[in-house]
Amino acid sequence: MQDLIIMGAGGLAAETYEWISDYTEYNFSIIFYADFTTQEKLYDIPIVTDLSKFSDSNFKFLTAVGSPTIKDIFYNKATILNIQPCDPIYTTRSIISKSVKLKPNTMVSPNATVTARTSIGHSATIHYGCTIGHDCKIGDFFTALPGSNISGNVTIGNYVTVGANASIREKLYIADNVFIGMGSVVVKNIEESGVYVGNPAKRIKGI
């Protein structure tokens, strides 16, 4: 048995708990963490607001929040206390090629596909129905929302979110700190941080 802190107490944390419970063979003892919460439990499991008691414990952590910035904050809070990130977690319904390289604090949900020779940095969340093509290189604190599609040979920086049902054409480059909106279609390199929406995707504001 391993001990796991799911860092978050909202919708993604609930989804993550159910993915682990229903679609993996892991046997974790689980608690939830939130820096602030109005509830004491989720799924009748305690939500803690003080991580310090878990310093140097057997617990490892998995960030389960949508925002890359909050992922980063939670990641730093835990590692400063010497709480280690968990190994990558994927489900019995995830399709992950043997040559894929995943780093710690990463969750690949049911019905997500990651194909040959792709590498993904730490603290990634790959939601259900996502597809990530061959030979992609993806940075830290990445989030792919439900149904998004990333074609082969795409390079993606740190702190990037790809919105639900968005698509990225093959052989493109995406800079750090980019949010690609729901249903958007990226057909050119994105070399400046910001929010991009539409078909073709265009920058509408900075981050």
TORSE-381754 format. One line per field, with one value per atom (N, C-alpha, C): residue number from 1; residue in three letters; atom name; z, x, y. Coordinates in nm, 3 decimals. Layout:
BEGIN
num <- (NUM	...) $
residuo <- (ALA	...) $
atomo <- (CA	...) $
z <- (Z	...) $
x <- (X	...) $
y <- (Y	...) $
END
This chain:
BEGIN
num <- (1	1	1	2	2	2	3	3	3	4	4	4	5	5	5	6	6	6	7	7	7	8	8	8	9	9	9	10	10	10	11	11	11	12	12	12	13	13	13	14	14	14	15	15	15	16	16	16	17	17	17	18	18	18	19	19	19	20	20	20	21	21	21	22	22	22	23	23	23	24	24	24	25	25	25	26	26	26	27	27	27	28	28	28	29	29	29	30	30	30	31	31	31	32	32	32	33	33	33	34	34	34	35	35	35	36	36	36	37	37	37	38	38	38	39	39	39	40	40	40	41	41	41	42	42	42	43	43	43	44	44	44	45	45	45	46	46	46	47	47	47	48	48	48	49	49	49	50	50	50	51	51	51	52	52	52	53	53	53	54	54	54	55	55	55	56	56	56	57	57	57	58	58	58	59	59	59	60	60	60	61	61	61	62	62	62	63	63	63	64	64	64	65	65	65	66	66	66	67	67	67	68	68	68	69	69	69	70	70	70	71	71	71	72	72	72	73	73	73	74	74	74	75	75	75	76	76	76	77	77	77	78	78	78	79	79	79	80	80	80	81	81	81	82	82	82	83	83	83	84	84	84	85	85	85	86	86	86	87	87	87	88	88	88	89	89	89	90	90	90	91	91	91	92	92	92	93	93	93	94	94	94	95	95	95	96	96	96	97	97	97	98	98	98	99	99	99	100	100	100	101	101	101	102	102	102	103	103	103	104	104	104	105	105	105	106	106	106	107	107	107	108	108	108	109	109	109	110	110	110	111	111	111	112	112	112	113	113	113	114	114	114	115	115	115	116	116	116	117	117	117	118	118	118	119	119	119	120	120	120	121	121	121	122	122	122	123	123	123	124	124	124	125	125	125	126	126	126	127	127	127	128	128	128	129	129	129	130	130	130	131	131	131	132	132	132	133	133	133	134	134	134	135	135	135	136	136	136	137	137	137	138	138	138	139	139	139	140	140	140	141	141	141	142	142	142	143	143	143	144	144	144	145	145	145	146	146	146	147	147	147	148	148	148	149	149	149	150	150	150	151	151	151	152	152	152	153	153	153	154	154	154	155	155	155	156	156	156	157	157	157	158	158	158	159	159	159	160	160	160	161	161	161	162	162	162	163	163	163	164	164	164	165	165	165	166	166	166	167	167	167	168	168	168	169	169	169	170	170	170	171	171	171	172	172	172	173	173	173	174	174	174	175	175	175	176	176	176	177	177	177	178	178	178	179	179	179	180	180	180	181	181	181	182	182	182	183	183	183	184	184	184	185	185	185	186	186	186	187	187	187	188	188	188	189	189	189	190	190	190	191	191	191	192	192	192	193	193	193	194	194	194	195	195	195	196	196	196	197	197	197	198	198	198	199	199	199	200	200	200	201	201	201	202	202	202	203	203	203	204	204	204	205	205	205	206	206	206	207	207	207) $
residuo <- (MET	MET	MET	GLN	GLN	GLN	ASP	ASP	ASP	LEU	LEU	LEU	ILE	ILE	ILE	ILE	ILE	ILE	MET	MET	MET	GLY	GLY	GLY	ALA	ALA	ALA	GLY	GLY	GLY	GLY	GLY	GLY	LEU	LEU	LEU	ALA	ALA	ALA	ALA	ALA	ALA	GLU	GLU	GLU	THR	THR	THR	TYR	TYR	TYR	GLU	GLU	GLU	TRP	TRP	TRP	ILE	ILE	ILE	SER	SER	SER	ASP	ASP	ASP	TYR	TYR	TYR	THR	THR	THR	GLU	GLU	GLU	TYR	TYR	TYR	ASN	ASN	ASN	PHE	PHE	PHE	SER	SER	SER	ILE	ILE	ILE	ILE	ILE	ILE	PHE	PHE	PHE	TYR	TYR	TYR	ALA	ALA	ALA	ASP	ASP	ASP	PHE	PHE	PHE	THR	THR	THR	THR	THR	THR	GLN	GLN	GLN	GLU	GLU	GLU	LYS	LYS	LYS	LEU	LEU	LEU	TYR	TYR	TYR	ASP	ASP	ASP	ILE	ILE	ILE	PRO	PRO	PRO	ILE	ILE	ILE	VAL	VAL	VAL	THR	THR	THR	ASP	ASP	ASP	LEU	LEU	LEU	SER	SER	SER	LYS	LYS	LYS	PHE	PHE	PHE	SER	SER	SER	ASP	ASP	ASP	SER	SER	SER	ASN	ASN	ASN	PHE	PHE	PHE	LYS	LYS	LYS	PHE	PHE	PHE	LEU	LEU	LEU	THR	THR	THR	ALA	ALA	ALA	VAL	VAL	VAL	GLY	GLY	GLY	SER	SER	SER	PRO	PRO	PRO	THR	THR	THR	ILE	ILE	ILE	LYS	LYS	LYS	ASP	ASP	ASP	ILE	ILE	ILE	PHE	PHE	PHE	TYR	TYR	TYR	ASN	ASN	ASN	LYS	LYS	LYS	ALA	ALA	ALA	THR	THR	THR	ILE	ILE	ILE	LEU	LEU	LEU	ASN	ASN	ASN	ILE	ILE	ILE	GLN	GLN	GLN	PRO	PRO	PRO	CYS	CYS	CYS	ASP	ASP	ASP	PRO	PRO	PRO	ILE	ILE	ILE	TYR	TYR	TYR	THR	THR	THR	THR	THR	THR	ARG	ARG	ARG	SER	SER	SER	ILE	ILE	ILE	ILE	ILE	ILE	SER	SER	SER	LYS	LYS	LYS	SER	SER	SER	VAL	VAL	VAL	LYS	LYS	LYS	LEU	LEU	LEU	LYS	LYS	LYS	PRO	PRO	PRO	ASN	ASN	ASN	THR	THR	THR	MET	MET	MET	VAL	VAL	VAL	SER	SER	SER	PRO	PRO	PRO	ASN	ASN	ASN	ALA	ALA	ALA	THR	THR	THR	VAL	VAL	VAL	THR	THR	THR	ALA	ALA	ALA	ARG	ARG	ARG	THR	THR	THR	SER	SER	SER	ILE	ILE	ILE	GLY	GLY	GLY	HIS	HIS	HIS	SER	SER	SER	ALA	ALA	ALA	THR	THR	THR	ILE	ILE	ILE	HIS	HIS	HIS	TYR	TYR	TYR	GLY	GLY	GLY	CYS	CYS	CYS	THR	THR	THR	ILE	ILE	ILE	GLY	GLY	GLY	HIS	HIS	HIS	ASP	ASP	ASP	CYS	CYS	CYS	LYS	LYS	LYS	ILE	ILE	ILE	GLY	GLY	GLY	ASP	ASP	ASP	PHE	PHE	PHE	PHE	PHE	PHE	THR	THR	THR	ALA	ALA	ALA	LEU	LEU	LEU	PRO	PRO	PRO	GLY	GLY	GLY	SER	SER	SER	ASN	ASN	ASN	ILE	ILE	ILE	SER	SER	SER	GLY	GLY	GLY	ASN	ASN	ASN	VAL	VAL	VAL	THR	THR	THR	ILE	ILE	ILE	GLY	GLY	GLY	ASN	ASN	ASN	TYR	TYR	TYR	VAL	VAL	VAL	THR	THR	THR	VAL	VAL	VAL	GLY	GLY	GLY	ALA	ALA	ALA	ASN	ASN	ASN	ALA	ALA	ALA	SER	SER	SER	ILE	ILE	ILE	ARG	ARG	ARG	GLU	GLU	GLU	LYS	LYS	LYS	LEU	LEU	LEU	TYR	TYR	TYR	ILE	ILE	ILE	ALA	ALA	ALA	ASP	ASP	ASP	ASN	ASN	ASN	VAL	VAL	VAL	PHE	PHE	PHE	ILE	ILE	ILE	GLY	GLY	GLY	MET	MET	MET	GLY	GLY	GLY	SER	SER	SER	VAL	VAL	VAL	VAL	VAL	VAL	VAL	VAL	VAL	LYS	LYS	LYS	ASN	ASN	ASN	ILE	ILE	ILE	GLU	GLU	GLU	GLU	GLU	GLU	SER	SER	SER	GLY	GLY	GLY	VAL	VAL	VAL	TYR	TYR	TYR	VAL	VAL	VAL	GLY	GLY	GLY	ASN	ASN	ASN	PRO	PRO	PRO	ALA	ALA	ALA	LYS	LYS	LYS	ARG	ARG	ARG	ILE	ILE	ILE	LYS	LYS	LYS	GLY	GLY	GLY	ILE	ILE	ILE) $
atomo <- (N	CA	C	N	CA	C	N	CA	C	N	CA	C	N	CA	C	N	CA	C	N	CA	C	N	CA	C	N	CA	C	N	CA	C	N	CA	C	N	CA	C	N	CA	C	N	CA	C	N	CA	C	N	CA	C	N	CA	C	N	CA	C	N	CA	C	N	CA	C	N	CA	C	N	CA	C	N	CA	C	N	CA	C	N	CA	C	N	CA	C	N	CA	C	N	CA	C	N	CA	C	N	CA	C	N	CA	C	N	CA	C	N	CA	C	N	CA	C	N	CA	C	N	CA	C	N	CA	C	N	CA	C	N	CA	C	N	CA	C	N	CA	C	N	CA	C	N	CA	C	N	CA	C	N	CA	C	N	CA	C	N	CA	C	N	CA	C	N	CA	C	N	CA	C	N	CA	C	N	CA	C	N	CA	C	N	CA	C	N	CA	C	N	CA	C	N	CA	C	N	CA	C	N	CA	C	N	CA	C	N	CA	C	N	CA	C	N	CA	C	N	CA	C	N	CA	C	N	CA	C	N	CA	C	N	CA	C	N	CA	C	N	CA	C	N	CA	C	N	CA	C	N	CA	C	N	CA	C	N	CA	C	N	CA	C	N	CA	C	N	CA	C	N	CA	C	N	CA	C	N	CA	C	N	CA	C	N	CA	C	N	CA	C	N	CA	C	N	CA	C	N	CA	C	N	CA	C	N	CA	C	N	CA	C	N	CA	C	N	CA	C	N	CA	C	N	CA	C	N	CA	C	N	CA	C	N	CA	C	N	CA	C	N	CA	C	N	CA	C	N	CA	C	N	CA	C	N	CA	C	N	CA	C	N	CA	C	N	CA	C	N	CA	C	N	CA	C	N	CA	C	N	CA	C	N	CA	C	N	CA	C	N	CA	C	N	CA	C	N	CA	C	N	CA	C	N	CA	C	N	CA	C	N	CA	C	N	CA	C	N	CA	C	N	CA	C	N	CA	C	N	CA	C	N	CA	C	N	CA	C	N	CA	C	N	CA	C	N	CA	C	N	CA	C	N	CA	C	N	CA	C	N	CA	C	N	CA	C	N	CA	C	N	CA	C	N	CA	C	N	CA	C	N	CA	C	N	CA	C	N	CA	C	N	CA	C	N	CA	C	N	CA	C	N	CA	C	N	CA	C	N	CA	C	N	CA	C	N	CA	C	N	CA	C	N	CA	C	N	CA	C	N	CA	C	N	CA	C	N	CA	C	N	CA	C	N	CA	C	N	CA	C	N	CA	C	N	CA	C	N	CA	C	N	CA	C	N	CA	C	N	CA	C	N	CA	C	N	CA	C	N	CA	C	N	CA	C	N	CA	C	N	CA	C	N	CA	C	N	CA	C	N	CA	C	N	CA	C	N	CA	C	N	CA	C	N	CA	C	N	CA	C	N	CA	C	N	CA	C	N	CA	C	N	CA	C	N	CA	C	N	CA	C	N	CA	C	N	CA	C	N	CA	C	N	CA	C	N	CA	C	N	CA	C	N	CA	C	N	CA	C	N	CA	C	N	CA	C	N	CA	C	N	CA	C	N	CA	C	N	CA	C	N	CA	C	N	CA	C	N	CA	C	N	CA	C	N	CA	C	N	CA	C	N	CA	C	N	CA	C	N	CA	C) $
z <- (0.000	0.000	0.000	-0.078	-0.078	-0.025	0.021	0.074	-0.022	-0.054	-0.156	-0.106	-0.124	-0.102	-0.238	-0.261	-0.380	-0.348	-0.415	-0.384	-0.465	-0.398	-0.460	-0.394	-0.397	-0.337	-0.421	-0.549	-0.639	-0.736	-0.853	-0.951	-1.003	-1.036	-1.088	-0.981	-0.856	-0.748	-0.735	-0.747	-0.741	-0.858	-0.979	-1.095	-1.076	-1.028	-1.008	-0.909	-0.800	-0.702	-0.765	-0.845	-0.907	-1.012	-1.090	-1.188	-1.119	-1.010	-0.938	-0.876	-0.817	-0.748	-0.845	-0.959	-1.048	-1.161	-1.202	-1.324	-1.308	-1.187	-1.167	-1.070	-1.065	-0.972	-0.852	-0.840	-0.725	-0.598	-0.488	-0.359	-0.264	-0.289	-0.213	-0.089	0.016	0.123	0.088	0.072	0.012	0.111	0.106	0.168	0.065	0.091	0.005	0.077	-0.001	0.053	-0.019	0.056	-0.002	0.087	0.028	0.111	0.186	0.132	0.201	0.154	0.245	0.206	0.308	0.261	0.349	0.391	0.341	0.376	0.440	0.524	0.595	0.524	0.438	0.372	0.226	0.146	0.010	-0.006	-0.051	-0.054	0.083	0.187	0.325	0.360	0.284	0.307	0.357	0.459	0.515	0.413	0.424	0.349	0.450	0.434	0.527	0.469	0.558	0.514	0.561	0.632	0.683	0.636	0.546	0.492	0.584	0.678	0.755	0.831	0.872	0.948	0.862	0.730	0.640	0.591	0.646	0.610	0.645	0.550	0.569	0.600	0.558	0.581	0.461	0.466	0.352	0.242	0.268	0.167	0.051	-0.069	-0.188	-0.236	-0.328	-0.369	-0.519	-0.555	-0.694	-0.702	-0.779	-0.792	-0.882	-0.837	-0.910	-0.915	-0.978	-1.003	-1.148	-1.205	-1.347	-1.382	-1.298	-1.328	-1.316	-1.421	-1.409	-1.299	-1.277	-1.173	-1.034	-1.009	-0.880	-0.865	-0.974	-0.969	-0.919	-0.975	-0.938	-0.789	-0.742	-0.601	-0.510	-0.543	-0.463	-0.469	-0.586	-0.603	-0.512	-0.512	-0.429	-0.280	-0.241	-0.100	-0.052	-0.134	-0.094	-0.092	-0.198	-0.206	-0.102	-0.065	0.042	0.174	0.192	0.313	0.297	0.187	0.158	0.139	0.088	0.043	-0.106	-0.146	-0.282	-0.378	-0.504	-0.604	-0.633	-0.663	-0.694	-0.833	-0.855	-0.989	-1.080	-1.212	-1.302	-1.278	-1.282	-1.263	-1.392	-1.437	-1.555	-1.530	-1.607	-1.578	-1.672	-1.639	-1.725	-1.859	-1.870	-1.997	-2.069	-2.015	-2.084	-2.188	-2.301	-2.404	-2.411	-2.364	-2.358	-2.421	-2.527	-2.593	-2.499	-2.520	-2.434	-2.438	-2.548	-2.563	-2.506	-2.452	-2.393	-2.260	-2.235	-2.111	-2.033	-1.915	-1.827	-1.700	-1.647	-1.525	-1.406	-1.283	-1.164	-1.159	-1.072	-1.049	-1.177	-1.249	-1.376	-1.369	-1.421	-1.426	-1.570	-1.619	-1.751	-1.729	-1.769	-1.735	-1.829	-1.797	-1.887	-2.026	-2.126	-2.267	-2.323	-2.261	-2.318	-2.387	-2.494	-2.573	-2.588	-2.556	-2.577	-2.655	-2.774	-2.865	-2.870	-2.962	-2.962	-2.944	-2.856	-2.838	-2.792	-2.732	-2.675	-2.532	-2.495	-2.357	-2.299	-2.172	-2.104	-1.970	-1.937	-1.813	-1.691	-1.576	-1.451	-1.434	-1.352	-1.313	-1.429	-1.512	-1.626	-1.591	-1.649	-1.638	-1.779	-1.816	-1.949	-1.928	-1.967	-1.941	-2.038	-2.005	-2.084	-2.228	-2.321	-2.461	-2.533	-2.465	-2.531	-2.615	-2.722	-2.800	-2.818	-2.792	-2.810	-2.903	-3.018	-3.122	-3.094	-3.187	-3.174	-3.170	-3.100	-3.101	-3.050	-2.967	-2.905	-2.786	-2.763	-2.647	-2.570	-2.449	-2.372	-2.238	-2.195	-2.074	-1.946	-1.839	-1.706	-1.688	-1.593	-1.556	-1.676	-1.752	-1.873	-1.840	-1.905	-1.892	-2.030	-2.061	-2.182	-2.139	-2.171	-2.128	-2.218	-2.177	-2.245	-2.396	-2.470	-2.614	-2.697	-2.635	-2.713	-2.794	-2.904	-2.995	-3.030	-3.002	-3.036	-3.136	-3.254	-3.359	-3.332	-3.418	-3.397	-3.412	-3.347	-3.359	-3.314	-3.214	-3.158	-3.035	-3.024	-2.906	-2.826	-2.698	-2.611	-2.488	-2.451	-2.337	-2.204	-2.101	-1.965	-1.942	-1.850	-1.809	-1.927	-2.001	-2.117	-2.090	-2.127	-2.119	-2.257	-2.299	-2.426	-2.394	-2.438	-2.400	-2.459	-2.405	-2.448	-2.598	-2.665	-2.809	-2.897	-2.842	-2.923	-2.998	-3.108	-3.189	-3.224	-3.227	-3.266	-3.383	-3.492	-3.612	-3.585	-3.667	-3.649	-3.671	-3.606	-3.626	-3.584	-3.486	-3.441	-3.308	-3.275	-3.149	-3.070	-2.940	-2.852	-2.738	-2.717	-2.615	-2.474	-2.373	-2.234	-2.208	-2.103	-2.054	-2.162	-2.222	-2.327	-2.286	-2.306	-2.289	-2.424	-2.472	-2.599	-2.570	-2.616	-2.577	-2.635	-2.576	-2.615	-2.765	-2.833	-2.973	-3.069	-3.020	-3.108	-3.193	-3.307	-3.399	-3.422	-3.379	-3.392	-3.518	-3.611	-3.739	-3.763	-3.669	-3.680	-3.545	-3.547	-3.422	-3.333	-3.202	-3.104	-3.029	-3.053	-3.000	-2.889	-2.850	-2.744	-2.645	-2.516	-2.416	-2.433	-2.385	-2.394	-2.412	-2.432	-2.455	-2.605	-2.661	-2.805	-2.828	-2.911	-2.939	-3.087	-3.132	-3.267	-3.363	-3.487	-3.596	-3.721	-3.750	-3.678	-3.548	-3.453	-3.322	-3.332	-3.262	-3.259	-3.114	-3.087	-2.952	-2.920	-2.806	-2.770	-2.648	-2.566	-2.450	-2.392	-2.308	-2.239	-2.117	-2.059	-1.935	-1.821) $
x <- (0.085	0.000	0.088	0.050	0.116	0.018	0.073	-0.008	-0.001	-0.115	-0.121	-0.201	-0.144	-0.217	-0.261	-0.392	-0.445	-0.457	-0.377	-0.372	-0.478	-0.589	-0.706	-0.829	-0.939	-1.062	-1.183	-1.159	-1.266	-1.301	-1.351	-1.398	-1.290	-1.171	-1.065	-1.014	-1.010	-0.970	-1.069	-1.198	-1.300	-1.285	-1.263	-1.243	-1.120	-1.011	-0.886	-0.906	-0.975	-1.003	-1.079	-1.181	-1.260	-1.180	-1.097	-1.013	-0.921	-0.858	-0.767	-0.844	-0.959	-1.037	-1.097	-1.146	-1.223	-1.142	-1.033	-0.965	-0.815	-0.769	-0.629	-0.621	-0.501	-0.476	-0.397	-0.381	-0.310	-0.392	-0.322	-0.387	-0.339	-0.386	-0.342	-0.429	-0.367	-0.440	-0.441	-0.559	-0.571	-0.627	-0.570	-0.631	-0.630	-0.710	-0.713	-0.648	-0.589	-0.533	-0.594	-0.626	-0.666	-0.610	-0.562	-0.510	-0.623	-0.746	-0.864	-0.984	-1.069	-1.188	-1.299	-1.423	-1.538	-1.595	-1.535	-1.583	-1.470	-1.504	-1.404	-1.370	-1.459	-1.437	-1.483	-1.424	-1.468	-1.471	-1.585	-1.603	-1.579	-1.616	-1.597	-1.448	-1.361	-1.216	-1.175	-1.090	-1.053	-0.985	-1.016	-0.945	-0.858	-0.728	-0.638	-0.598	-0.571	-0.528	-0.387	-0.325	-0.189	-0.103	-0.010	0.076	0.192	0.223	0.347	0.351	0.235	0.233	0.273	0.278	0.315	0.459	0.532	0.673	0.750	0.830	0.912	0.828	0.704	0.618	0.624	0.545	0.537	0.445	0.374	0.283	0.359	0.308	0.351	0.232	0.255	0.146	0.122	-0.003	-0.046	-0.130	-0.087	-0.167	-0.287	-0.404	-0.529	-0.608	-0.547	-0.611	-0.586	-0.676	-0.665	-0.561	-0.542	-0.454	-0.307	-0.226	-0.082	-0.016	-0.061	-0.003	-0.027	-0.150	-0.181	-0.110	-0.100	-0.019	0.122	0.181	0.317	0.324	0.226	0.222	0.213	0.121	0.105	0.231	0.289	0.411	0.521	0.540	0.644	0.615	0.487	0.452	0.489	0.462	0.489	0.639	0.709	0.850	0.934	0.895	0.966	0.959	0.845	0.827	0.882	0.951	1.011	0.906	0.789	0.689	0.714	0.730	0.775	0.657	0.674	0.570	0.558	0.436	0.414	0.467	0.490	0.522	0.401	0.422	0.308	0.198	0.074	-0.041	-0.121	-0.150	-0.236	-0.331	-0.437	-0.545	-0.543	-0.624	-0.635	-0.698	-0.758	-0.818	-0.735	-0.618	-0.526	-0.448	-0.415	-0.333	-0.202	-0.094	0.035	0.139	0.203	0.306	0.423	0.491	0.602	0.716	0.731	0.841	0.811	0.690	0.653	0.727	0.770	0.838	0.754	0.710	0.630	0.708	0.696	0.766	0.670	0.723	0.638	0.527	0.429	0.315	0.234	0.216	0.142	0.028	-0.088	-0.205	-0.254	-0.267	-0.326	-0.459	-0.566	-0.700	-0.749	-0.864	-0.921	-0.947	-0.929	-0.960	-0.872	-0.755	-0.656	-0.549	-0.491	-0.391	-0.266	-0.152	-0.022	0.064	0.111	0.175	0.326	0.387	0.529	0.625	0.723	0.841	0.806	0.691	0.654	0.708	0.751	0.795	0.714	0.676	0.594	0.659	0.673	0.736	0.652	0.704	0.635	0.508	0.418	0.295	0.200	0.185	0.092	-0.041	-0.149	-0.280	-0.333	-0.355	-0.406	-0.548	-0.647	-0.787	-0.838	-0.959	-1.022	-1.047	-1.023	-1.049	-0.941	-0.832	-0.723	-0.639	-0.581	-0.483	-0.359	-0.244	-0.115	-0.032	0.007	0.073	0.220	0.282	0.419	0.521	0.629	0.746	0.718	0.617	0.593	0.687	0.723	0.805	0.729	0.683	0.593	0.656	0.645	0.711	0.633	0.674	0.618	0.486	0.404	0.277	0.183	0.173	0.090	-0.048	-0.150	-0.286	-0.349	-0.398	-0.476	-0.618	-0.711	-0.850	-0.925	-1.045	-1.111	-1.125	-1.090	-1.111	-1.010	-0.907	-0.809	-0.721	-0.666	-0.585	-0.458	-0.345	-0.214	-0.149	-0.122	-0.064	0.084	0.147	0.284	0.387	0.502	0.617	0.586	0.503	0.473	0.560	0.616	0.695	0.617	0.596	0.514	0.595	0.592	0.668	0.602	0.643	0.592	0.466	0.382	0.261	0.165	0.141	0.051	-0.075	-0.190	-0.318	-0.379	-0.421	-0.490	-0.636	-0.725	-0.866	-0.940	-1.059	-1.142	-1.168	-1.144	-1.170	-1.086	-0.981	-0.888	-0.795	-0.737	-0.646	-0.521	-0.409	-0.281	-0.225	-0.196	-0.141	-0.001	0.043	0.173	0.289	0.401	0.530	0.527	0.446	0.440	0.513	0.537	0.600	0.503	0.485	0.399	0.486	0.487	0.571	0.521	0.598	0.555	0.434	0.357	0.247	0.145	0.093	-0.008	-0.135	-0.249	-0.379	-0.449	-0.482	-0.551	-0.696	-0.787	-0.927	-1.001	-1.115	-1.201	-1.231	-1.209	-1.242	-1.152	-1.047	-0.958	-0.872	-0.826	-0.743	-0.613	-0.503	-0.373	-0.304	-0.276	-0.217	-0.082	-0.040	0.089	0.159	0.291	0.365	0.310	0.309	0.273	0.401	0.449	0.580	0.570	0.447	0.427	0.324	0.349	0.253	0.121	0.013	-0.118	-0.229	-0.350	-0.470	-0.500	-0.520	-0.544	-0.676	-0.761	-0.891	-0.923	-1.015	-1.068	-1.008	-1.057	-1.012	-0.991	-0.863	-0.740	-0.725	-0.651	-0.636	-0.557	-0.607	-0.540	-0.531	-0.429	-0.405	-0.506	-0.576	-0.673	-0.628	-0.538	-0.488	-0.367	-0.294	-0.181	-0.223	-0.126	-0.151	-0.075) $
y <- (-0.120	0.000	0.125	0.224	0.353	0.457	0.569	0.678	0.796	0.856	0.960	1.079	1.198	1.323	1.375	1.380	1.445	1.593	1.675	1.818	1.891	1.918	1.979	1.919	1.994	1.943	1.982	2.013	2.050	1.938	1.977	1.880	1.788	1.843	1.759	1.662	1.707	1.617	1.501	1.531	1.426	1.328	1.384	1.297	1.209	1.270	1.196	1.081	1.108	1.004	0.888	0.920	0.814	0.738	0.809	0.740	0.640	0.684	0.595	0.478	0.507	0.403	0.301	0.351	0.265	0.202	0.267	0.224	0.202	0.182	0.145	0.028	-0.030	-0.139	-0.090	0.043	0.099	0.078	0.063	0.044	0.154	0.276	0.391	0.413	0.462	0.528	0.676	0.736	0.868	0.969	1.091	1.208	1.320	1.421	1.539	1.657	1.746	1.871	1.989	2.093	2.221	2.331	2.441	2.550	2.620	2.609	2.660	2.579	2.539	2.465	2.489	2.486	2.502	2.366	2.259	2.126	2.047	1.953	1.874	1.745	1.698	1.570	1.575	1.487	1.463	1.312	1.257	1.111	1.050	1.122	1.078	1.060	1.127	1.124	1.261	1.270	1.401	1.492	1.622	1.727	1.801	1.793	1.861	1.997	2.091	2.224	2.258	2.165	2.185	2.068	2.096	1.991	1.956	2.043	2.027	1.895	1.844	1.719	1.599	1.618	1.509	1.520	1.616	1.631	1.504	1.457	1.337	1.213	1.213	1.097	1.002	0.896	0.804	0.855	0.964	1.017	1.079	1.053	1.126	1.209	1.302	1.390	1.385	1.417	1.433	1.558	1.658	1.779	1.752	1.795	1.772	1.902	2.002	2.131	2.168	2.246	2.276	2.380	2.479	2.590	2.550	2.571	2.543	2.625	2.748	2.832	2.773	2.727	2.668	2.533	2.457	2.334	2.365	2.470	2.510	2.547	2.624	2.664	2.541	2.451	2.329	2.243	2.231	2.153	2.205	2.337	2.396	2.381	2.396	2.377	2.238	2.140	2.002	1.972	2.010	1.973	2.047	2.169	2.240	2.162	2.092	2.010	1.869	1.848	1.717	1.608	1.648	1.552	1.531	1.407	1.378	1.359	1.399	1.373	1.224	1.181	1.040	1.006	0.879	0.832	0.856	0.861	0.881	0.777	0.823	0.735	0.732	0.613	0.599	0.482	0.478	0.385	0.265	0.167	0.050	0.084	0.200	0.244	0.349	0.383	0.472	0.391	0.455	0.391	0.468	0.406	0.473	0.382	0.431	0.352	0.324	0.212	0.173	0.274	0.345	0.440	0.579	0.598	0.727	0.747	0.871	0.904	1.004	0.962	1.047	1.075	1.197	1.233	1.233	1.245	1.236	1.341	1.313	1.402	1.422	1.313	1.315	1.215	1.256	1.169	1.159	1.036	1.011	0.942	1.005	0.959	0.848	0.787	0.687	0.743	0.658	0.690	0.801	0.824	0.915	0.831	0.887	0.815	0.900	0.841	0.906	0.809	0.851	0.756	0.772	0.700	0.666	0.783	0.762	0.848	0.988	1.004	1.133	1.143	1.263	1.286	1.402	1.388	1.488	1.519	1.648	1.691	1.661	1.700	1.668	1.752	1.700	1.771	1.793	1.691	1.698	1.631	1.683	1.619	1.598	1.473	1.438	1.384	1.464	1.429	1.323	1.274	1.169	1.215	1.122	1.148	1.227	1.262	1.336	1.240	1.293	1.218	1.304	1.245	1.313	1.226	1.281	1.205	1.177	1.110	1.063	1.178	1.155	1.244	1.385	1.401	1.532	1.550	1.674	1.710	1.817	1.783	1.868	1.900	2.026	2.073	2.043	2.111	2.090	2.166	2.118	2.181	2.195	2.086	2.082	2.027	2.081	2.027	2.014	1.895	1.873	1.842	1.930	1.915	1.816	1.772	1.661	1.679	1.573	1.570	1.647	1.703	1.778	1.684	1.736	1.655	1.729	1.664	1.721	1.626	1.674	1.589	1.563	1.485	1.443	1.554	1.534	1.625	1.767	1.783	1.915	1.936	2.057	2.094	2.197	2.169	2.254	2.292	2.419	2.469	2.438	2.512	2.494	2.578	2.533	2.608	2.629	2.523	2.531	2.450	2.506	2.436	2.431	2.313	2.294	2.266	2.354	2.348	2.230	2.206	2.094	2.100	1.987	1.970	2.062	2.121	2.200	2.107	2.156	2.075	2.154	2.085	2.146	2.065	2.134	2.069	2.015	1.921	1.858	1.958	1.928	1.996	2.143	2.178	2.316	2.333	2.460	2.499	2.586	2.554	2.633	2.685	2.817	2.880	2.849	2.893	2.883	2.971	2.938	3.022	3.054	2.949	2.963	2.888	2.951	2.886	2.884	2.765	2.748	2.716	2.801	2.792	2.673	2.646	2.534	2.536	2.423	2.409	2.482	2.545	2.621	2.528	2.580	2.503	2.580	2.522	2.587	2.536	2.626	2.587	2.655	2.742	2.809	2.805	2.822	2.830	2.939	2.915	3.018	3.055	3.174	3.214	3.317	3.353	3.453	3.399	3.418	3.373	3.446	3.385	3.449	3.348	3.402	3.321	3.323	3.205	3.191	3.119	3.174	3.113	3.122	3.036	3.046	2.944	2.949	2.863	2.948	2.982	2.943	3.022	2.964	3.027	3.157	3.261	3.391	3.439	3.515	3.566	3.677	3.666	3.769	3.850	3.793	3.867	3.796	3.865	3.807	3.729	3.661	3.587	3.658) $
END
